[in-house]
Amino acid sequence: MTKVILQGHIVVSDSDLSAVQSELQVHIESTQNEEGCLLFKVTQDPENKNIFSVYEEFVDQLAFEAHQQRVKNSRWEKVTMGVERHYRISERT
């Protein structure tokens, strides 16, 4: 089976920071409870409050796509609409 891994970071503007911080724990817990999620971490940079590191692992492409679909219909999608995303997606067996 081929895992899908997403890693990178997001840059959140000062105007969106409070909303992102408020919704982050719900987003993390929702994702960690998804079928096929192996690992999901989002951590705020201790030196730059506007940068959050993102690391995701899903069992396969279908699980990753299901996650993406769920996020599109979530409050997280709304509060991060203006967020700058820098991701690299890879596959690993």
PENORPE-V362619 format. One record per pair of residues at least 6 apart in sequence whose ideal C-beta (glycine too) atoms are under 8 Angstrom apart, sorted by the first residue. I is the first residue (numbers start at 1). J is the second residue. Records with the same first field share a line. If there is no record, write none. Layout:
I: J, J
This chain:
1: 59, 60, 93
2: 60, 61, 91, 92, 93
3: 38, 57, 58, 59, 60, 91, 92, 93
4: 56, 57, 58, 60, 61, 63, 64, 89, 90, 91
5: 55, 56, 57, 58, 89, 90, 91, 92
6: 54, 55, 56, 64, 87, 88, 89
7: 54, 55, 56, 87, 88, 90
8: 53, 54, 85, 86, 87, 88
9: 45, 51, 52, 53, 54, 86
10: 51, 52, 54, 80, 83, 84, 85, 86
11: 50, 51, 83, 84, 86
12: 20, 50, 51, 52, 80, 83, 84
13: 50, 82, 83
14: 50
16: 79, 80, 82, 83
17: 49, 50
19: 79
20: 52, 79, 80, 83
21: 44
22: 79
23: 75, 76, 79
24: 42, 52
26: 75, 76
27: 42, 71, 74, 76
28: 40, 41, 42
30: 70, 74, 76
31: 37, 40, 56, 67, 71
32: 40
34: 63, 66, 67, 70
35: 63, 66
36: 58, 59, 60, 62, 63, 64, 66, 67
37: 56, 57, 58, 59, 63, 67
38: 57, 58, 59
39: 55, 56, 57
40: 55, 56, 57
41: 53, 54, 55, 56
42: 52, 53, 54, 55
43: 52, 53
44: 51, 52
45: 51, 52, 53
54: 87
56: 64, 67
58: 64, 67
61: 91
71: 77
